[in-house]
Amino acid sequence: MVKVIGITGGIATGKSTVPKALKKAGYTVLDADEIAHQAYLPDNPCYAQIIEHFDVLEEGAISRTKLGAIVFRDEKARKQLEDIIHPYVRSCLIEGIRKSQDALLFIDVPLLFEAHFDDLCDAIIVVSASREIEIKRLMARNHFSLEEASRRIASQMPLEEKVKRATYVIDNSYDRMHLKKCIDRVMKEIRMHV
């Protein structure tokens, strides 16, 4: 029976570095963001619902920039979008888990707790970093103002709350060598319980 490990964290904590390292080590990682991206394609059942609720079409495609600008400023709009996307993502994750032949399977879900996908997991890794680092990384990566970066961070569950709910915590406030050591330590613990 497959053991499912969820990976989550705050926005711009460097969370995507952990699944990349796990994939490189040969583990299977199901990526909720990749699944969600499929929902924006015209042949996906979510597409029609999105364009019905949001004026975000540009040259026949959904403008994720326009959509992001809407949903990160309007809580009701964000909830509407999540009500469309999350059931699709969840069903794809469940299918991936069901089909898995691996002893260990990782699911990379930025909104793991917010979307209530934690019930799919046997254990959860939370990648954390200080709020100052989150803001700095988000501003540099996405060219956001301080206000926009703060708004995006505030749209998610507080990182402190995610850390409280974690089985394992990886602090990504330091350099790559520190991160690698943290990943190795956590993986050693996880393998002991498989």
CORMO-V49349 format. One record per residue. N is the residue number from 1. RES is the residue in one letter. PHI is phi in degrees with one decimal (999 if undefined). PSI is psi in whole degrees, 0 to 359 (none if undefined). Layout:
n=N res=RES phi=PHI psi=PSI
n=N res=RES phi=PHI psi=PSI
This chain:
n=1 res=M phi=999 psi=135
n=2 res=V phi=-71.3 psi=139
n=3 res=K phi=-101.1 psi=124
n=4 res=V phi=-101.5 psi=124
n=5 res=I phi=-113.6 psi=119
n=6 res=G phi=-83.3 psi=143
n=7 res=I phi=-122.1 psi=126
n=8 res=T phi=-148.4 psi=183
n=9 res=G phi=167.4 psi=185
n=10 res=G phi=-81.0 psi=163
n=11 res=I phi=-63.9 psi=135
n=12 res=A phi=64.0 psi=27
n=13 res=T phi=-86.8 psi=356
n=14 res=G phi=85.8 psi=24
n=15 res=K phi=-57.8 psi=324
n=16 res=S phi=-68.2 psi=342
n=17 res=T phi=-66.2 psi=326
n=18 res=V phi=-68.7 psi=309
n=19 res=P phi=-60.1 psi=324
n=20 res=K phi=-60.4 psi=316
n=21 res=A phi=-64.1 psi=321
n=22 res=L phi=-68.2 psi=319
n=23 res=K phi=-62.0 psi=317
n=24 res=K phi=-61.4 psi=327
n=25 res=A phi=-80.9 psi=359
n=26 res=G phi=99.1 psi=5
n=27 res=Y phi=-84.4 psi=153
n=28 res=T phi=-87.7 psi=131
n=29 res=V phi=-127.5 psi=120
n=30 res=L phi=-88.8 psi=127
n=31 res=D phi=-105.3 psi=111
n=32 res=A phi=-62.5 psi=325
n=33 res=D phi=-64.6 psi=319
n=34 res=E phi=-62.3 psi=318
n=35 res=I phi=-63.9 psi=315
n=36 res=A phi=-61.6 psi=323
n=37 res=H phi=-59.6 psi=326
n=38 res=Q phi=-63.8 psi=332
n=39 res=A phi=-65.7 psi=340
n=40 res=Y phi=-89.7 psi=359
n=41 res=L phi=-85.3 psi=143
n=42 res=P phi=-55.1 psi=331
n=43 res=D phi=-86.8 psi=3
n=44 res=N phi=-92.2 psi=142
n=45 res=P phi=-61.0 psi=336
n=46 res=C phi=-71.9 psi=332
n=47 res=Y phi=-54.1 psi=308
n=48 res=A phi=-60.8 psi=321
n=49 res=Q phi=-65.9 psi=321
n=50 res=I phi=-64.5 psi=311
n=51 res=I phi=-71.7 psi=340
n=52 res=E phi=-71.4 psi=324
n=53 res=H phi=-92.1 psi=334
n=54 res=F phi=-130.3 psi=137
n=55 res=D phi=-86.4 psi=80
n=56 res=V phi=-131.7 psi=16
n=57 res=L phi=-79.6 psi=135
n=58 res=E phi=-137.3 psi=114
n=59 res=E phi=53.4 psi=43
n=60 res=G phi=79.0 psi=3
n=61 res=A phi=-124.3 psi=154
n=62 res=I phi=-73.7 psi=126
n=63 res=S phi=-84.2 psi=109
n=64 res=R phi=-68.6 psi=333
n=65 res=T phi=-66.1 psi=313
n=66 res=K phi=-61.8 psi=315
n=67 res=L phi=-62.7 psi=316
n=68 res=G phi=-60.0 psi=318
n=69 res=A phi=-61.4 psi=325
n=70 res=I phi=-73.2 psi=306
n=71 res=V phi=-74.7 psi=338
n=72 res=F phi=-87.7 psi=358
n=73 res=R phi=-110.6 psi=348
n=74 res=D phi=-135.9 psi=108
n=75 res=E phi=-57.7 psi=319
n=76 res=K phi=-64.9 psi=318
n=77 res=A phi=-65.1 psi=319
n=78 res=R phi=-62.2 psi=317
n=79 res=K phi=-63.0 psi=319
n=80 res=Q phi=-59.6 psi=314
n=81 res=L phi=-64.3 psi=316
n=82 res=E phi=-61.4 psi=324
n=83 res=D phi=-65.3 psi=336
n=84 res=I phi=-85.4 psi=312
n=85 res=I phi=-79.5 psi=315
n=86 res=H phi=-59.3 psi=317
n=87 res=P phi=-61.0 psi=323
n=88 res=Y phi=-64.8 psi=312
n=89 res=V phi=-61.7 psi=314
n=90 res=R phi=-59.3 psi=315
n=91 res=S phi=-64.0 psi=323
n=92 res=C phi=-67.7 psi=320
n=93 res=L phi=-64.1 psi=315
n=94 res=I phi=-59.5 psi=317
n=95 res=E phi=-63.6 psi=318
n=96 res=G phi=-63.4 psi=320
n=97 res=I phi=-65.4 psi=315
n=98 res=R phi=-60.5 psi=320
n=99 res=K phi=-81.7 psi=346
n=100 res=S phi=-64.0 psi=137
n=101 res=Q phi=-104.8 psi=3
n=102 res=D phi=-81.5 psi=153
n=103 res=A phi=-75.5 psi=325
n=104 res=L phi=-124.0 psi=130
n=105 res=L phi=-132.6 psi=134
n=106 res=F phi=-106.7 psi=139
n=107 res=I phi=-119.9 psi=123
n=108 res=D phi=-96.2 psi=106
n=109 res=V phi=-133.2 psi=102
n=110 res=P phi=-53.6 psi=320
n=111 res=L phi=-105.9 psi=42
n=112 res=L phi=-53.0 psi=310
n=113 res=F phi=-77.1 psi=317
n=114 res=E phi=-60.4 psi=322
n=115 res=A phi=-89.0 psi=359
n=116 res=H phi=61.4 psi=38
n=117 res=F phi=-90.7 psi=357
n=118 res=D phi=-63.4 psi=339
n=119 res=D phi=-70.7 psi=350
n=120 res=L phi=-85.6 psi=351
n=121 res=C phi=-107.0 psi=146
n=122 res=D phi=-87.4 psi=333
n=123 res=A phi=-154.7 psi=161
n=124 res=I phi=-135.1 psi=131
n=125 res=I phi=-100.8 psi=127
n=126 res=V phi=-110.7 psi=126
n=127 res=V phi=-94.3 psi=125
n=128 res=S phi=-123.0 psi=164
n=129 res=A phi=-159.6 psi=163
n=130 res=S phi=-66.8 psi=155
n=131 res=R phi=-59.7 psi=322
n=132 res=E phi=-60.5 psi=318
n=133 res=I phi=-67.9 psi=318
n=134 res=E phi=-55.2 psi=309
n=135 res=I phi=-62.3 psi=314
n=136 res=K phi=-60.0 psi=314
n=137 res=R phi=-65.1 psi=318
n=138 res=L phi=-66.1 psi=320
n=139 res=M phi=-64.7 psi=319
n=140 res=A phi=-71.5 psi=316
n=141 res=R phi=-69.7 psi=315
n=142 res=N phi=-106.6 psi=1
n=143 res=H phi=57.8 psi=39
n=144 res=F phi=-86.8 psi=153
n=145 res=S phi=-73.1 psi=168
n=146 res=L phi=-58.4 psi=318
n=147 res=E phi=-62.5 psi=314
n=148 res=E phi=-67.0 psi=318
n=149 res=A phi=-60.8 psi=317
n=150 res=S phi=-64.0 psi=321
n=151 res=R phi=-63.9 psi=317
n=152 res=R phi=-63.4 psi=317
n=153 res=I phi=-64.2 psi=319
n=154 res=A phi=-67.4 psi=341
n=155 res=S phi=-74.6 psi=347
n=156 res=Q phi=-105.8 psi=165
n=157 res=M phi=-57.3 psi=140
n=158 res=P phi=-54.7 psi=138
n=159 res=L phi=-57.9 psi=324
n=160 res=E phi=-58.8 psi=322
n=161 res=E phi=-68.4 psi=320
n=162 res=K phi=-62.9 psi=317
n=163 res=V phi=-59.8 psi=319
n=164 res=K phi=-61.1 psi=326
n=165 res=R phi=-88.0 psi=354
n=166 res=A phi=-74.2 psi=150
n=167 res=T phi=-84.5 psi=320
n=168 res=Y phi=-133.3 psi=144
n=169 res=V phi=-122.1 psi=132
n=170 res=I phi=-115.2 psi=116
n=171 res=D phi=-87.0 psi=115
n=172 res=N phi=-106.9 psi=42
n=173 res=S phi=-90.8 psi=355
n=174 res=Y phi=-117.5 psi=208
n=175 res=D phi=-86.8 psi=177
n=176 res=R phi=-63.1 psi=325
n=177 res=M phi=-63.9 psi=318
n=178 res=H phi=-63.1 psi=317
n=179 res=L phi=-61.0 psi=315
n=180 res=K phi=-59.4 psi=317
n=181 res=K phi=-62.1 psi=319
n=182 res=C phi=-64.1 psi=316
n=183 res=I phi=-62.2 psi=314
n=184 res=D phi=-60.4 psi=318
n=185 res=R phi=-62.7 psi=313
n=186 res=V phi=-65.2 psi=317
n=187 res=M phi=-64.0 psi=324
n=188 res=K phi=-61.3 psi=315
n=189 res=E phi=-64.2 psi=317
n=190 res=I phi=-63.1 psi=314
n=191 res=R phi=-62.2 psi=330
n=192 res=M phi=-65.5 psi=337
n=193 res=H phi=-106.2 psi=10
n=194 res=V phi=-86.3 psi=none
